[in-house]
Amino acid sequence: MLTYAVKLTRTPGEVVADDVDALRAVGFSDRDVLDICEVIAYYAYANRIADGLGIEIEDWYPEDDA
């Protein structure tokens, strides 16, 4: 699932049916795959809206030390 999430986030144009089949092969149902895809897509959408509007990170949010 995480491999799929990274691929859909970083290189969405490269996601193919085999990626979905890989999720099914480890036990995810079609509904699970849909839910996974929707959550990933929603976060990408929400982040781009925030970035596109220049929204700043809240002061209470911890800094990324990585």
N, C-alpha and C positions, 0 to 999 in steps of 0.2 A: 504494500500500500504506500509506503513512504517513497519507494522508487518511483511509483506512478505519480505521486504528489509532486516530487521534485521535477520530474519531466514535464508534467502539465504546467507547472509554474514557470520553469525556465525556458522550455522550448515547446510550447503548446502545438506548434505546427508539425512537430515530429511524432506526436502521439498517433498510434495506429491501432487497428483492431487487435493485434497481437498483445498490446499492452493491457487491454481489457481482458483478453483471454487469460493472461497471466494472473490477474486478480481472481478470475473464476477458478483457475486451477488450484489456488490455495484455499478455496472455500467461500469466497465472497459471492453472494447471490447477485442477480441483476439489480435488485433494489439497493443492495449494499454499494454496488459500483456507482449507481446513480447518486446515492447520498454522498459518497466520497467525492465524486466529480463536482457536485453542487457546492459542497463546502469549500473545496479548493477554489472553484470559480468565484464564489462569493467573496472570499478573502482577497483575491486578486482584484476584483471589481472595487471593493471598499477601499483598498489601499491606493488604487489609482485615482479614485475620486478625491481622497484626502490629499494625495500628492498633487493632483491637478489643481486643487484649490489652495494649495500652500498651507494646509493645516499643520500646525506645530504639535509635537508630542507633548502631552500633558506633563506638568512639572513633577507630579507624583510618580510618573513612570520611570522605572530604574534604567540607568544608562547601560548600554551594551558594552561590557568590558572585553569582549572577545576580539 
